[in-house]
């Protein structure tokens, strides 16, 4: 895991802590609210962490070639 994703997870955790942005369910008990916010965090992180990872790799690292791409390119050049 890279630092951008780690910072993203920490920021997301902070924002989804009960009573920071919202408290759901409003009249729930301590454990019900904590469990609900944990579930929301898990779902948001699950569906967004790959996008954050890809964006961070695009910003900080050169474009990586996929395995086998170099060989295919050489084969095409030899055929011509």
N, CA, C and O atoms as CSV, one atom per row, in Angstrom:
chain,resi,resn,atom,element,x,y,z
A,1,UNK,N,N,0.854,-1.175,0.000
A,1,UNK,CA,C,0.000,0.000,0.000
A,1,UNK,C,C,0.897,1.233,0.000
A,1,UNK,O,O,1.916,1.267,0.689
A,2,UNK,N,N,0.518,2.232,-0.766
A,2,UNK,CA,C,1.347,3.430,-0.791
A,2,UNK,C,C,0.805,4.480,0.175
A,2,UNK,O,O,-0.278,4.316,0.736
A,3,UNK,N,N,1.558,5.551,0.364
A,3,UNK,CA,C,1.207,6.555,1.363
A,3,UNK,C,C,-0.075,7.306,1.020
A,3,UNK,O,O,-0.824,7.688,1.919
A,4,UNK,N,N,-0.333,7.521,-0.249
A,4,UNK,CA,C,-1.551,8.246,-0.634
A,4,UNK,C,C,-2.788,7.460,-0.198
A,4,UNK,O,O,-3.738,8.038,0.330
A,5,UNK,N,N,-2.778,6.147,-0.417
A,5,UNK,CA,C,-3.911,5.314,-0.023
A,5,UNK,C,C,-4.011,5.254,1.503
A,5,UNK,O,O,-5.115,5.240,2.046
A,6,UNK,N,N,-2.894,5.220,2.185
A,6,UNK,CA,C,-2.900,5.209,3.647
A,6,UNK,C,C,-3.498,6.502,4.198
A,6,UNK,O,O,-4.325,6.467,5.109
A,7,UNK,N,N,-3.087,7.625,3.655
A,7,UNK,CA,C,-3.632,8.910,4.093
A,7,UNK,C,C,-5.113,9.000,3.736
A,7,UNK,O,O,-5.909,9.520,4.517
A,8,UNK,N,N,-5.484,8.496,2.559
A,8,UNK,CA,C,-6.888,8.473,2.161
A,8,UNK,C,C,-7.722,7.664,3.157
A,8,UNK,O,O,-8.801,8.099,3.560
A,9,UNK,N,N,-7.227,6.495,3.553
A,9,UNK,CA,C,-7.953,5.653,4.509
A,9,UNK,C,C,-8.095,6.356,5.859
A,9,UNK,O,O,-9.158,6.303,6.478
A,10,UNK,N,N,-7.033,7.011,6.314
A,10,UNK,CA,C,-7.095,7.720,7.597
A,10,UNK,C,C,-8.083,8.889,7.531
A,10,UNK,O,O,-8.857,9.097,8.466
A,11,UNK,N,N,-8.061,9.637,6.455
A,11,UNK,CA,C,-8.983,10.755,6.292
A,11,UNK,C,C,-10.430,10.268,6.193
A,11,UNK,O,O,-11.332,10.856,6.789
A,12,UNK,N,N,-10.638,9.205,5.443
A,12,UNK,CA,C,-11.970,8.630,5.316
A,12,UNK,C,C,-12.472,8.119,6.667
A,12,UNK,O,O,-13.636,8.310,7.018
A,13,UNK,N,N,-11.591,7.474,7.412
A,13,UNK,CA,C,-11.944,6.993,8.751
A,13,UNK,C,C,-12.363,8.149,9.652
A,13,UNK,O,O,-13.368,8.065,10.358
A,14,UNK,N,N,-11.582,9.232,9.621
A,14,UNK,CA,C,-11.911,10.403,10.439
A,14,UNK,C,C,-13.260,10.987,10.047
A,14,UNK,O,O,-14.092,11.267,10.909
A,15,UNK,N,N,-13.479,11.171,8.747
A,15,UNK,CA,C,-14.730,11.779,8.284
A,15,UNK,C,C,-15.952,10.918,8.588
A,15,UNK,O,O,-17.039,11.444,8.824
A,16,UNK,N,N,-15.778,9.596,8.582
A,16,UNK,CA,C,-16.899,8.703,8.821
A,16,UNK,C,C,-17.029,8.268,10.279
A,16,UNK,O,O,-17.827,7.387,10.600
A,17,UNK,N,N,-16.244,8.887,11.160
A,17,UNK,CA,C,-16.406,8.650,12.592
A,17,UNK,C,C,-17.735,9.249,13.028
A,17,UNK,O,O,-18.082,10.348,12.594
A,18,UNK,N,N,-18.488,8.551,13.877
A,18,UNK,CA,C,-19.787,9.093,14.298
A,18,UNK,C,C,-19.686,10.514,14.851
A,18,UNK,O,O,-18.788,10.826,15.633
A,19,UNK,N,N,-20.603,11.352,14.440
A,19,UNK,CA,C,-20.750,12.749,14.869
A,19,UNK,C,C,-19.737,13.706,14.260
A,19,UNK,O,O,-19.726,14.879,14.632
A,20,UNK,N,N,-18.884,13.262,13.341
A,20,UNK,CA,C,-17.992,14.194,12.653
A,20,UNK,C,C,-18.766,14.858,11.524
A,20,UNK,O,O,-18.918,16.080,11.514
A,21,UNK,N,N,-19.255,14.074,10.577
A,21,UNK,CA,C,-20.113,14.614,9.526
A,21,UNK,C,C,-21.580,14.421,9.868
A,21,UNK,O,O,-22.391,15.340,9.752
A,22,UNK,N,N,-21.899,13.216,10.289
A,22,UNK,CA,C,-23.286,12.877,10.588
A,22,UNK,C,C,-23.294,11.705,11.564
A,22,UNK,O,O,-22.323,10.954,11.656
A,23,UNK,N,N,-24.375,11.561,12.275
A,23,UNK,CA,C,-24.524,10.422,13.181
A,23,UNK,C,C,-25.730,9.617,12.701
A,23,UNK,O,O,-26.872,10.069,12.789
A,24,UNK,N,N,-25.458,8.431,12.197
A,24,UNK,CA,C,-26.518,7.552,11.686
A,24,UNK,C,C,-26.474,6.229,12.419
A,24,UNK,O,O,-25.369,5.733,12.643
A,25,UNK,N,N,-27.525,5.642,12.794
A,25,UNK,CA,C,-28.874,6.207,12.914
A,25,UNK,C,C,-28.918,7.221,14.052
A,25,UNK,O,O,-28.224,7.050,15.054
A,26,UNK,N,N,-29.729,8.279,13.913
A,26,UNK,CA,C,-29.710,9.397,14.867
A,26,UNK,C,C,-29.962,9.004,16.324
A,26,UNK,O,O,-29.313,9.546,17.218
A,27,UNK,N,N,-30.879,8.084,16.583
A,27,UNK,CA,C,-31.206,7.726,17.971
A,27,UNK,C,C,-30.697,6.343,18.343
A,27,UNK,O,O,-31.213,5.722,19.273
A,28,UNK,N,N,-29.698,5.857,17.634
A,28,UNK,CA,C,-29.174,4.521,17.911
A,28,UNK,C,C,-28.247,4.514,19.110
A,28,UNK,O,O,-27.745,5.550,19.546
A,29,UNK,N,N,-28.037,3.331,19.623
A,29,UNK,CA,C,-27.103,3.163,20.733
A,29,UNK,C,C,-25.661,3.304,20.264
A,29,UNK,O,O,-25.383,3.384,19.068
A,30,UNK,N,N,-24.748,3.334,21.236
A,30,UNK,CA,C,-23.327,3.535,20.938
A,30,UNK,C,C,-22.787,2.471,19.974
A,30,UNK,O,O,-22.104,2.804,19.006
A,31,UNK,N,N,-23.085,1.214,20.230
A,31,UNK,CA,C,-22.560,0.136,19.395
A,31,UNK,C,C,-23.256,0.068,18.037
A,31,UNK,O,O,-22.628,-0.272,17.034
A,32,UNK,N,N,-24.536,0.385,18.001
A,32,UNK,CA,C,-25.262,0.399,16.730
A,32,UNK,C,C,-24.703,1.480,15.809
A,32,UNK,O,O,-24.484,1.235,14.623
A,33,UNK,N,N,-24.475,2.663,16.347
A,33,UNK,CA,C,-23.917,3.766,15.567
A,33,UNK,C,C,-22.505,3.415,15.095
A,33,UNK,O,O,-22.172,3.633,13.930
A,34,UNK,N,N,-21.678,2.875,15.984
A,34,UNK,CA,C,-20.307,2.503,15.619
A,34,UNK,C,C,-20.302,1.424,14.536
A,34,UNK,O,O,-19.514,1.500,13.593
A,35,UNK,N,N,-21.170,0.427,14.662
A,35,UNK,CA,C,-21.238,-0.645,13.659
A,35,UNK,C,C,-21.703,-0.098,12.314
A,35,UNK,O,O,-21.165,-0.477,11.273
A,36,UNK,N,N,-22.689,0.782,12.326
A,36,UNK,CA,C,-23.188,1.354,11.079
A,36,UNK,C,C,-22.103,2.175,10.383
A,36,UNK,O,O,-21.910,2.050,9.174
A,37,UNK,N,N,-21.398,3.013,11.141
A,37,UNK,CA,C,-20.329,3.822,10.554
A,37,UNK,C,C,-19.171,2.950,10.079
A,37,UNK,O,O,-18.535,3.269,9.074
A,38,UNK,N,N,-18.888,1.857,10.780
A,38,UNK,CA,C,-17.872,0.912,10.317
A,38,UNK,C,C,-18.262,0.277,8.995
A,38,UNK,O,O,-17.424,0.114,8.108
A,39,UNK,N,N,-19.519,-0.079,8.862
A,39,UNK,CA,C,-20.016,-0.659,7.611
A,39,UNK,C,C,-19.948,0.358,6.480
A,39,UNK,O,O,-19.551,0.015,5.366
A,40,UNK,N,N,-20.328,1.598,6.749
A,40,UNK,CA,C,-20.244,2.647,5.723
A,40,UNK,C,C,-18.797,2.852,5.302
A,40,UNK,O,O,-18.510,2.965,4.110
A,41,UNK,N,N,-17.873,2.901,6.276
A,41,UNK,CA,C,-16.453,3.046,5.947
A,41,UNK,C,C,-15.983,1.900,5.062
A,41,UNK,O,O,-15.309,2.125,4.056
A,42,UNK,N,N,-16.334,0.676,5.432
A,42,UNK,CA,C,-15.900,-0.495,4.663
A,42,UNK,C,C,-16.421,-0.439,3.226
A,42,UNK,O,O,-15.680,-0.730,2.287
A,43,UNK,N,N,-17.668,-0.073,3.056
A,43,UNK,CA,C,-18.242,-0.003,1.709
A,43,UNK,C,C,-17.612,1.107,0.874
A,43,UNK,O,O,-17.262,0.889,-0.286
A,44,UNK,N,N,-17.466,2.288,1.454
A,44,UNK,CA,C,-16.863,3.398,0.708
A,44,UNK,C,C,-15.423,3.071,0.350
A,44,UNK,O,O,-14.996,3.300,-0.781
A,45,UNK,N,N,-14.671,2.539,1.304
A,45,UNK,CA,C,-13.274,2.196,1.029
A,45,UNK,C,C,-13.170,1.101,-0.026
A,45,UNK,O,O,-12.317,1.172,-0.910
A,46,UNK,N,N,-14.027,0.093,0.060
A,46,UNK,CA,C,-14.009,-1.019,-0.891
A,46,UNK,C,C,-14.211,-0.528,-2.325
A,46,UNK,O,O,-13.525,-0.979,-3.242
A,47,UNK,N,N,-15.140,0.384,-2.511
A,47,UNK,CA,C,-15.467,0.824,-3.861
A,47,UNK,C,C,-14.606,1.981,-4.367
A,47,UNK,O,O,-14.696,2.332,-5.543
A,48,UNK,N,N,-13.782,2.578,-3.520
A,48,UNK,CA,C,-12.979,3.725,-3.963
A,48,UNK,C,C,-11.468,3.529,-3.872
A,48,UNK,O,O,-10.728,4.290,-4.496
A,49,UNK,N,N,-10.981,2.545,-3.123
A,49,UNK,CA,C,-9.533,2.464,-2.908
A,49,UNK,C,C,-8.759,2.163,-4.185
A,49,UNK,O,O,-7.634,2.641,-4.329
A,50,UNK,N,N,-9.309,1.394,-5.113
A,50,UNK,CA,C,-8.585,1.116,-6.368
A,50,UNK,C,C,-8.434,2.378,-7.211
A,50,UNK,O,O,-7.396,2.594,-7.837
A,51,UNK,N,N,-9.468,3.205,-7.222
A,51,UNK,CA,C,-9.393,4.462,-7.967
A,51,UNK,C,C,-8.338,5.374,-7.358
A,51,UNK,O,O,-7.549,5.983,-8.081
A,52,UNK,N,N,-8.321,5.469,-6.039
A,52,UNK,CA,C,-7.318,6.295,-5.361
A,52,UNK,C,C,-5.924,5.737,-5.624
A,52,UNK,O,O,-4.990,6.505,-5.854
A,53,UNK,N,N,-5.769,4.427,-5.594
A,53,UNK,CA,C,-4.475,3.790,-5.872
A,53,UNK,C,C,-4.013,4.140,-7.284
A,53,UNK,O,O,-2.869,4.551,-7.479
A,54,UNK,N,N,-4.899,3.978,-8.269
A,54,UNK,CA,C,-4.528,4.260,-9.659
A,54,UNK,C,C,-4.178,5.728,-9.854
A,54,UNK,O,O,-3.218,6.046,-10.556
A,55,UNK,N,N,-4.941,6.622,-9.246
A,55,UNK,CA,C,-4.623,8.046,-9.351
A,55,UNK,C,C,-3.275,8.356,-8.706
A,55,UNK,O,O,-2.497,9.146,-9.242
A,56,UNK,N,N,-3.001,7.745,-7.573
A,56,UNK,CA,C,-1.727,8.009,-6.898
A,56,UNK,C,C,-0.555,7.446,-7.698
A,56,UNK,O,O,0.519,8.046,-7.722
A,57,UNK,N,N,-0.747,6.309,-8.347
A,57,UNK,CA,C,0.332,5.737,-9.155
A,57,UNK,C,C,0.573,6.575,-10.400
A,57,UNK,O,O,1.709,6.691,-10.858
A,58,UNK,N,N,-0.471,7.152,-10.946
A,58,UNK,CA,C,-0.322,8.012,-12.112
A,58,UNK,C,C,0.386,9.305,-11.778
A,58,UNK,O,O,1.071,9.874,-12.628
A,59,UNK,N,N,0.232,9.781,-10.548
A,59,UNK,CA,C,0.865,11.025,-10.138
A,59,UNK,C,C,2.309,10.838,-9.717
A,59,UNK,O,O,3.132,11.735,-9.899
A,60,UNK,N,N,2.627,9.671,-9.152
A,60,UNK,CA,C,3.946,9.527,-8.535
A,60,UNK,C,C,4.906,8.607,-9.261
A,60,UNK,O,O,6.098,8.600,-8.954
A,61,UNK,N,N,4.421,7.835,-10.210
A,61,UNK,CA,C,5.303,6.860,-10.839
A,61,UNK,C,C,5.139,6.911,-12.350
A,61,UNK,O,O,4.089,7.310,-12.854
A,62,UNK,N,N,6.181,6.507,-13.069
A,62,UNK,CA,C,6.047,6.439,-14.527
A,62,UNK,C,C,5.055,5.349,-14.922
A,62,UNK,O,O,4.731,4.466,-14.127
A,63,UNK,N,N,4.589,5.425,-16.137
A,63,UNK,CA,C,3.632,4.434,-16.630
A,63,UNK,C,C,4.322,3.079,-16.711
A,63,UNK,O,O,5.403,2.953,-17.287
A,64,UNK,N,N,3.694,2.082,-16.137
A,64,UNK,CA,C,4.249,0.737,-16.144
A,64,UNK,C,C,3.733,-0.007,-17.358
A,64,UNK,O,O,2.547,0.053,-17.682
A,65,UNK,N,N,4.639,-0.711,-18.027
A,65,UNK,CA,C,4.226,-1.527,-19.159
A,65,UNK,C,C,3.682,-2.836,-18.637
A,65,UNK,O,O,4.189,-3.387,-17.659
A,66,UNK,N,N,2.665,-3.324,-19.280
A,66,UNK,CA,C,2.121,-4.606,-18.883
A,66,UNK,C,C,3.063,-5.706,-19.350
A,66,UNK,O,O,3.756,-5.572,-20.359
A,67,UNK,N,N,3.071,-6.772,-18.607
A,67,UNK,CA,C,3.944,-7.895,-18.909
A,67,UNK,C,C,3.623,-8.438,-20.291
A,67,UNK,O,O,2.463,-8.678,-20.625
A,68,UNK,N,N,4.661,-8.628,-21.086
A,68,UNK,CA,C,4.479,-9.200,-22.410
A,68,UNK,C,C,4.317,-8.169,-23.506
A,68,UNK,O,O,4.375,-8.519,-24.684
A,69,UNK,N,N,4.119,-6.927,-23.162
A,69,UNK,CA,C,3.909,-5.899,-24.173
A,69,UNK,C,C,5.172,-5.681,-24.994
A,69,UNK,O,O,5.087,-5.466,-26.203
A,70,UNK,N,N,6.313,-5.730,-24.379
A,70,UNK,CA,C,7.576,-5.503,-25.075
A,70,UNK,C,C,7.813,-6.589,-26.127
A,70,UNK,O,O,8.245,-6.297,-27.242
A,71,UNK,N,N,7.528,-7.839,-25.766
A,71,UNK,CA,C,7.729,-8.938,-26.704
A,71,UNK,C,C,6.798,-8.833,-27.905
A,71,UNK,O,O,7.216,-9.104,-29.030
A,72,UNK,N,N,5.554,-8.448,-27.688
A,72,UNK,CA,C,4.601,-8.297,-28.783
A,72,UNK,C,C,5.040,-7.193,-29.727
A,72,UNK,O,O,4.892,-7.329,-30.941
A,73,UNK,N,N,5.566,-6.125,-29.205
A,73,UNK,CA,C,6.023,-5.006,-30.019
A,73,UNK,C,C,7.202,-5.423,-30.890
A,73,UNK,O,O,7.266,-5.065,-32.066
A,74,UNK,N,N,8.130,-6.174,-30.318
A,74,UNK,CA,C,9.296,-6.645,-31.081
A,74,UNK,C,C,8.878,-7.621,-32.172
A,74,UNK,O,O,9.419,-7.579,-33.277
A,75,UNK,N,N,7.920,-8.501,-31.876
A,75,UNK,CA,C,7.439,-9.456,-32.864
A,75,UNK,C,C,6.799,-8.735,-34.048
A,75,UNK,O,O,7.015,-9.134,-35.192
A,76,UNK,N,N,6.037,-7.711,-33.807
A,76,UNK,CA,C,5.409,-6.944,-34.886
A,76,UNK,C,C,6.451,-6.246,-35.746
A,76,UNK,O,O,6.307,-6.174,-36.966
A,77,UNK,N,N,7.499,-5.732,-35.113
A,77,UNK,CA,C,8.574,-5.052,-35.863
A,77,UNK,C,C,9.310,-6.058,-36.737
A,77,UNK,O,O,9.685,-5.725,-37.861
A,78,UNK,N,N,9.525,-7.269,-36.259
A,78,UNK,CA,C,10.235,-8.296,-37.021
A,78,UNK,C,C,9.400,-8.794,-38.191
A,78,UNK,O,O,9.954,-9.172,-39.224
A,79,UNK,N,N,8.086,-8.802,-38.051
A,79,UNK,CA,C,7.213,-9.277,-39.114
A,79,UNK,C,C,7.178,-8.290,-40.272
A,79,UNK,O,O,6.934,-8.688,-41.411
A,80,UNK,N,N,7.410,-7.043,-40.010
A,80,UNK,CA,C,7.352,-6.020,-41.068
A,80,UNK,C,C,8.619,-5.955,-41.801
A,80,UNK,O,O,8.757,-5.154,-42.726
